[in-house]
């Protein structure tokens, strides 16, 4: 079973930057899509950024132009560089991976990390 471990969350002032990292372990050869979701209190879980097996990147509308996702297929890692952070980016960020070809809407059937808190102070 694939396992995901996130790191890099923390507290930052508005306008600042953070970098999140996620490493996959276990039978990683089955991973197709890999990326990040986030969930703020009282809100649904939203897609932040994904990278498909073909290397296609997808971003949520609210982070386009500010966040950059990078996936290292050889090392089974995915990173999220977050710039110009805003208070509305405050959330728990989850690394996620799917073994389903073409899936870009990950759900509870896919693999999720434990999450890392990102707090942006205004």
N, C-alpha and C positions, 0 to 999 in steps of 0.2 A: 504494500500500500504506500502510495506517494505521501510524503510529509513535507510541509512548507514551514519555513522559519523566517519571520520578518525581523528587521532591526532598523533603527534609525529614527524612530519617532521622537517627539519631545515638544518643548515649548519654544515658540519663536514669536517675535514681534511682527506685526503687519508690515508687509513689504520685504520681509526676509525670505530666506531659503532653507530648505531641508532636503535631504536625500534619503529615501527609503531603499532598503535592499531586501531581497528574498532569495533564499536558496532552497532548492528542492532536493530531496533525498529519497532513496528507495528505488522502485522500478520506474525511473524517470523517462525511459525510452518511449513510454506511451503518451507522454504529455504532448498535446497539440497546442491549444491556446493557453497563454499564461499572462497574468497581469494583476491589476489592482482594482479593488472596490473600496468604498467607504460608507460608513453609516454614522450619522449624527443622531443625538438623542431625539426620539420622537419622529424620526424620519425613516423612510425606506432605505434599503441598501442600494447605492448607486454605482454604476460603472464609472471608473476614473480613466483607466487606460488599459488597453490589451494589446498583445502581440500574438498573431496567429502563427501556425507552423510555417506558413509561407513568408513570414516576416512582415505581414501587413499590420500597420498600427492603427488603432482606433482610440479616440478620445471622447470623453464626455464634453458636452458643449461648454460647461462652466469652467473647464480647465484648459481649453485650447489656447495655445499661444503662451501659456505660463508653465505647464508641466510637460516633461519629456520622459517617455518610457524607453528603456533600452534592455534588450534581452541578449544574454550570452548563451547561445545554444550549446556551446562546448562545455560550459561550466554549470549549466542548468540553473542560471540565476536570472533575475529580472530586477531592475532598479527603476526608481521613479524620482527624477529630479524635479523638485517643486520650487518655483521661483515666484516672486511677487505674491506671496501668500496673503490671503485675506481672512478676516474673522470667520467668514462662512465656509472656509476650508477646514475648520475645526471638526474633527471626527475621529473615529477609530478606522484605521486603514487596514484592509485585509488583502493579503496576497492570495491569489486563486489560480487554479490550474484545471484544465479540462482535458480528458482523453478522448473526447468525442470530436471527430473530424468536422471542421466548419462551425463548431459552436462558438458563438460570440455573446450569448446571453447565459452566463453561468448561473447555476442554481444549486440547491442543496445536494444534488446528486454528484456535484463536482467536489474537488478538494480545496479546502480552505485552511489558511493559517490561523493562528490564535488572535492576530490583530495587534496593531501598535497605535498608541494614541498620538495624535497630532493636535496641538492646541496653539491657536494663533491669537495673540492678544492685540487689541486695538489701541 
